[in-house]
């Protein structure tokens, strides 16, 4: 080919040519990671569907698009953590704005979620206002928060060779009344509340696991769990309705119908139930360890098709039904260790602000005491 027909490298920048990236850069690499830690949710995944556990824990594949209920739930948990830690409604309201802003910066935030940011902020603000009116003021008087949001890691749990890690909402102490003692607080958001759910919660492995972990952390087993559930709004925004009017309508509805939207149960957890859970989790971890010895054998990590649509559509259904192809693998990314490091950094940041929070609460109590004695 003549030299005049060749294009110099410096001239390539001036050409409007789009090159298709290599497939290896688009698709996640086929790697196998054998974990030495577990959480209540990961063990639940292993028991319900081993293939899903294989994709999420061994292959470390994470869907690029996060479901809406995870996003709303995370913001609500962070808001309640600030509400009780700072004992301030205004601080919790600001936390909702910060959390939504942080979530919106995620590269996996969908276009539909961007369009609903203002509406979600309005809904969460109305939920917080109603919650504060119904529970907040009384809880500030009766509850003493021992630990805020607890992110724990118990090494070699029950001599199993696996570390038990997870995150609890709070540990608190009630000084007086029929519920006197130490409790774990479990906050939930739900679309509906039923008696069937309450019966299931009494044997929920997450509840029993949190009580067991809290006992190891505090050195004393708590009495049980405060199951604190708030229902998502049943009123939808009308076409001609502004966000301000919609928020006022929601706030009034939450205050007028507290029994419909809120459900709080003090669930006593006996020591025998916790010991039984610990025995069961030890046996499950033995099966999990045997399966981890053959991470590449799919026959060990078999499917459970009955769970594919049990709680909505499973995120890994396309991989199971259509196989690992370009179209299916491109919908996932690999959960990197940088994300775990970032979580640890956020945890350190929370520890630094814990001292400041306590100082503010002590100052507020001192002012209340002075007002009390000055009025005598």
BALUMPA-625095 format. One record per residue (C-alpha): x, y, z. Coordinates in pm, whole numbers, plus 32768, in hexadecimal, padded with zeros to 4 digits. Example, Ala and Ser with C-alpha at 12.3 -4.5 7.8 and 13.67 -1.06 7.14 Angstrom:
BEGIN
> 84CE, 7E3E, 830C
> 8557, 7F96, 82CA
This chain:
BEGIN
> 8000, 8000, 8000
> 8091, 8155, 7FA3
> 8100, 8231, 80BC
> 8016, 8349, 8051
> 7EE8, 8268, 8095
> 7F53, 8228, 81F8
> 7EC2, 82FF, 830F
> 7FB9, 8385, 840B
> 7F74, 834C, 857C
> 7F67, 84C0, 85C1
> 7E51, 84E5, 84BE
> 7D75, 83E2, 856C
> 7D16, 84E3, 8675
> 7C79, 85C0, 856B
> 7B9B, 84A7, 84E9
> 7A43, 846D, 8582
> 7A6A, 82F5, 85AA
> 79D9, 822D, 86CC
> 7A90, 80EE, 871F
> 79D8, 7FCE, 87C6
> 7A85, 7F77, 890F
> 7B07, 7E1B, 8943
> 7A11, 7D1D, 89C8
> 7AFE, 7CD4, 8AEA
> 7AD3, 7E3B, 8B62
> 7956, 7E2B, 8B53
> 7916, 7CD8, 8BF1
> 797D, 7C77, 8D53
> 7A9E, 7B85, 8D6C
> 7A58, 7A1E, 8DCC
> 7AF1, 7A14, 8F25
> 7AA7, 7938, 9051
> 7AB3, 79C4, 91B1
> 7A90, 78DE, 92DE
> 7A12, 79B2, 9402
> 7A71, 7976, 956A
> 795A, 7A49, 95F9
> 77DF, 7A3B, 95F7
> 76B0, 7B0D, 9646
> 7548, 7AB1, 968F
> 74DC, 7B16, 9530
> 75F3, 7A52, 9484
> 759D, 7916, 9546
> 7431, 794B, 94ED
> 7492, 7960, 937E
> 755C, 7820, 939D
> 7432, 7768, 9434
> 732F, 77E8, 933B
> 73FC, 77D4, 91F9
> 7563, 775E, 91E6
> 758D, 77D6, 907F
> 7534, 793A, 90E3
> 762E, 791F, 9201
> 7733, 78A5, 910A
> 7700, 79CF, 9025
> 76F5, 7AD1, 913B
> 77FF, 7A4E, 922A
> 78E7, 7968, 9169
> 78E0, 7A22, 901D
> 78A0, 7B70, 90CF
> 77B3, 7BE6, 8FBD
> 76DA, 7D12, 9018
> 75BD, 7D9C, 8F41
> 760E, 7EF2, 8EB6
> 74AC, 7F6C, 8EF8
> 7447, 7F71, 9067
> 72D6, 7F39, 90BC
> 720C, 8064, 9137
> 71B2, 7FCB, 9288
> 731F, 7FA9, 92E7
> 7358, 8118, 929D
> 722B, 8191, 9367
> 7278, 80A2, 9485
> 73E1, 8116, 94A6
> 737B, 8284, 94B8
> 7270, 823A, 95BE
> 7361, 8175, 969A
> 7465, 828B, 968D
> 735E, 8391, 96E5
> 72E6, 82D0, 9819
> 744D, 8295, 9886
> 748B, 840D, 9886
> 7339, 8452, 992A
> 738C, 837E, 9A5C
> 7502, 83C3, 9A66
> 74DA, 853E, 9A57
> 737D, 8545, 9AF0
> 7323, 8649, 99EB
> 720F, 8647, 98E7
> 72B8, 8758, 9817
> 73FF, 8692, 9808
> 7342, 855D, 978C
> 7291, 862E, 9685
> 73DF, 86B1, 9606
> 7464, 854E, 9603
> 7351, 84E9, 9510
> 73C6, 85F3, 941B
> 7533, 8590, 9444
> 74EA, 841E, 9419
> 7419, 8452, 92DF
> 7527, 8533, 924E
> 762D, 842A, 929A
> 755A, 8316, 91FD
> 751F, 83E6, 90C4
> 7698, 8400, 9089
> 76B5, 8287, 906A
> 7708, 821B, 8F04
> 75FD, 810C, 8F26
> 74E4, 8204, 8F71
> 73D8, 81D3, 8E66
> 732F, 82E1, 8D94
> 71DD, 8291, 8E32
> 726F, 82CA, 8F8A
> 72F6, 841E, 8F1D
> 7198, 8487, 8EB2
> 7105, 841E, 9001
> 720A, 84C1, 90E4
> 712B, 85E4, 914E
> 7000, 8501, 9182
> 70CC, 8409, 9250
> 7154, 8525, 9324
> 6FF0, 859F, 9360
> 6F78, 8443, 93C3
> 709C, 8405, 94B0
> 7074, 855C, 9550
> 6F01, 8518, 958E
> 6F54, 83C1, 961F
> 7054, 845E, 9709
> 6F66, 8572, 977A
> 6E54, 8478, 97CD
> 6F48, 8390, 987C
> 6FD2, 84AC, 994E
> 6E75, 851A, 99B6
> 6E09, 83B8, 9A14
> 6F48, 8328, 9AAE
> 706C, 841A, 9AAF
> 7021, 84FB, 9BD7
> 6FC7, 83DC, 9CC0
> 70EE, 8308, 9C4E
> 71E1, 8422, 9CA0
> 7166, 8417, 9E0A
> 715B, 829B, 9E3A
> 7271, 8216, 9D5C
> 73E5, 8232, 9D95
> 74A9, 81D3, 9C5F
> 75D0, 80FA, 9CC2
> 7658, 80D6, 9B62
> 75E1, 817B, 9A22
> 75E7, 80BD, 98DC
> 76C8, 7F94, 992F
> 77A4, 7EFE, 9822
> 7839, 7DC9, 98C4
> 7939, 7CC2, 9867
> 7957, 7B99, 9955
> 7A8C, 7ACA, 98F7
> 7A7C, 794E, 98FC
> 7910, 7950, 9967
> 78BD, 781F, 9A40
> 7A0F, 7787, 99DC
> 7988, 774E, 987D
> 7AB0, 77E9, 97C6
> 79CA, 78F4, 9731
> 79A6, 7A5D, 979F
> 7846, 7AD5, 97E6
> 780E, 7C35, 9764
> 76DF, 7D0E, 9730
> 7636, 7E52, 978E
> 752F, 7E95, 9899
> 7463, 7FCF, 98BB
> 749A, 801D, 9A2C
> 74C3, 7F92, 9B89
> 7402, 804D, 9C96
> 73A4, 803B, 9E05
> 7255, 8086, 9EA8
> 7273, 80E4, A018
> 710C, 80CB, A08F
> 6FC2, 8029, A035
> 6F5A, 7ECB, 9FCB
> 7061, 7EC6, 9EB5
> 7182, 7F1A, 9F9A
> 72CF, 7E91, 9F22
> 73B2, 7E85, 9DF0
> 731C, 7E5D, 9C96
> 7386, 7E4C, 9B2A
> 72CE, 7F3B, 9A43
> 726C, 7EBC, 98EA
> 71D5, 7FC0, 97FF
> 7111, 7F4D, 96CF
> 704F, 7FE9, 95B1
> 6F34, 7F1E, 9517
> 6E1C, 7F45, 941D
> 6D2D, 7E8D, 9506
> 6D28, 7E10, 966D
> 6C80, 7CC9, 96CD
> 6C6B, 7BDD, 97F6
> 6D0C, 7AD0, 971F
> 6E48, 7BA1, 970A
> 6E4C, 7BC8, 9885
> 6E39, 7A4F, 98B7
> 6F55, 7A1F, 97C0
> 702F, 7B24, 9869
> 7031, 7A5A, 99AD
> 70FE, 7949, 9902
> 71B0, 7A2A, 980A
> 7323, 79C8, 97F9
> 7380, 7B37, 97CD
> 72DE, 7B90, 991A
> 737F, 7A69, 99CE
> 74D0, 7AB2, 992C
> 74C8, 7C1E, 9996
> 7473, 7BC2, 9AFC
> 7593, 7ACA, 9B02
> 7687, 7BC9, 9A6D
> 760F, 7CDB, 9B59
> 764E, 7BF5, 9C80
> 77B6, 7BC0, 9C0D
> 77ED, 7D35, 9BD5
> 7752, 7DBA, 9D18
> 77B9, 7C92, 9DEE
> 7652, 7C53, 9E55
> 7531, 7BC0, 9D94
> 741B, 7CC0, 9D51
> 72B3, 7C74, 9DAB
> 724C, 7C6E, 9C41
> 7207, 7D47, 9B13
> 712C, 7E77, 9AE1
> 708C, 7E37, 998F
> 704E, 7F98, 9910
> 6F8E, 7F98, 97C7
> 6F0D, 80BE, 96FD
> 6E29, 8095, 95D6
> 6E6B, 8145, 948F
> 6D60, 8246, 942B
> 6C23, 81C9, 9386
> 6BD1, 8320, 92F4
> 6C5F, 8370, 919E
> 6CAA, 84CA, 911C
> 6B9A, 8554, 903A
> 6BEF, 85E2, 8EE5
> 6B9F, 874D, 8F38
> 6C1E, 8738, 909F
> 6D60, 87EA, 9104
> 6E69, 8742, 91D9
> 6E22, 8832, 92F9
> 6CB1, 87D9, 92FB
> 6D01, 8668, 92D4
> 6DEE, 8672, 93FD
> 6CEB, 871E, 94DC
> 6BE9, 8619, 947B
> 6CD9, 84FD, 94CC
> 6D42, 8593, 9617
> 6BDA, 85BC, 9685
> 6B82, 845C, 9616
> 6CA5, 83C8, 96DE
> 6C31, 8485, 9815
> 6ABD, 8435, 97E7
> 6AF2, 82BD, 97AF
> 6C16, 8252, 988D
> 6B93, 80EE, 98BB
> 6B89, 80C2, 9741
> 6CE9, 813D, 96FF
> 6DAB, 80DA, 9837
> 6DDF, 7F93, 98EC
> 6ECB, 7F68, 9A0F
> 6EF4, 7E1F, 9AC5
> 6FD6, 7DC4, 9BE7
> 703E, 7C62, 9B8F
> 70D3, 7BA5, 9CB5
> 71DA, 7AAC, 9C3D
> 7220, 7990, 9D34
> 7381, 790F, 9D63
> 7319, 77B6, 9CE8
> 72B0, 7843, 9B95
> 7402, 78EF, 9B69
> 74C0, 77B2, 9BC7
> 73F0, 76E9, 9AD1
> 7440, 77E4, 99BC
> 75B3, 77CF, 9A0D
> 75AA, 7653, 99EE
> 74F3, 7669, 98A3
> 75DF, 776F, 9814
> 770A, 7694, 9874
> 767C, 7574, 97A6
> 762C, 7659, 9681
> 778F, 76E2, 9685
> 7814, 757E, 966B
> 7749, 754B, 952C
> 77BA, 769E, 94AC
> 7927, 7648, 94E9
> 7904, 74FC, 9430
> 7869, 75B2, 9308
> 797E, 76B9, 930B
> 7A82, 75A6, 92E0
> 7A02, 757D, 9179
> 79B9, 76E5, 9109
> 79C1, 7690, 8F95
> 78CC, 756F, 8FA3
> 7771, 75EF, 8F49
> 76D3, 74A5, 8FAA
> 7729, 74EB, 9115
> 768D, 7648, 90F4
> 7540, 75CF, 9068
> 7413, 76A7, 900A
> 72C7, 76CA, 90BD
> 71CF, 7741, 8FB0
> 70B5, 7768, 90AF
> 7167, 789C, 913C
> 719A, 7951, 8FF0
> 705E, 7A23, 9016
> 7015, 79F9, 9189
> 707E, 7B5C, 91E8
> 7060, 7C03, 9097
> 7145, 7BA4, 8F79
> 7296, 7B15, 8FDF
> 73B6, 7BEC, 8F64
> 7472, 7AB5, 8EEC
> 7350, 7A15, 8E32
> 73DC, 7A77, 8CDD
> 7527, 79CC, 8D2A
> 7477, 788A, 8D8E
> 737F, 7883, 8C6E
> 744F, 790A, 8B4C
> 75AC, 78B4, 8BC3
> 76E6, 7987, 8BE0
> 76DD, 7A49, 8A9B
> 7742, 7BA7, 8A38
> 75DC, 7C27, 8A5C
> 75B2, 7B9A, 8BBB
> 770D, 7BD2, 8C4E
> 7710, 7D3E, 8BDC
> 75FA, 7D7F, 8CDA
> 76E6, 7D32, 8DFC
> 7826, 7DB3, 8E95
> 7920, 7D1D, 8F8B
> 7909, 7D8C, 90F3
> 7A68, 7E0E, 9132
> 7B27, 7E2D, 9276
> 7B3B, 7FA6, 9241
> 79C9, 7FB7, 9298
> 7A0A, 7EFB, 93DD
> 7B25, 7FF1, 942D
> 7A38, 8114, 93EC
> 793A, 807E, 94DE
> 7A48, 8064, 95E9
> 7AA0, 81D0, 95AD
> 7935, 8234, 95DF
> 7932, 816A, 9720
> 7A65, 8225, 97A2
> 79BE, 836D, 974B
> 788D, 8310, 9819
> 796C, 82C2, 9943
> 7A09, 841C, 992F
> 78B5, 84C6, 993D
> 7835, 83EE, 9A5C
> 78EF, 84BE, 9B60
> 7864, 85FE, 9ACE
> 7703, 8573, 9AD7
> 7720, 8517, 9C46
> 77A2, 8673, 9C9B
> 7678, 8717, 9BEF
> 7581, 8631, 9CA1
> 7625, 8677, 9DF3
> 7612, 87EF, 9DB6
> 74A3, 87D1, 9D59
> 7458, 870C, 9E97
> 7517, 880D, 9F66
> 7446, 8928, 9ED7
> 7305, 8868, 9F21
> 7377, 882D, A087
> 73C5, 899F, A0BB
> 726E, 8A04, A034
> 71CA, 8909, A11D
> 7278, 8989, A258
> 7254, 8AF7, A1F4
> 70DB, 8AC9, A1E6
> 70C8, 8A39, A346
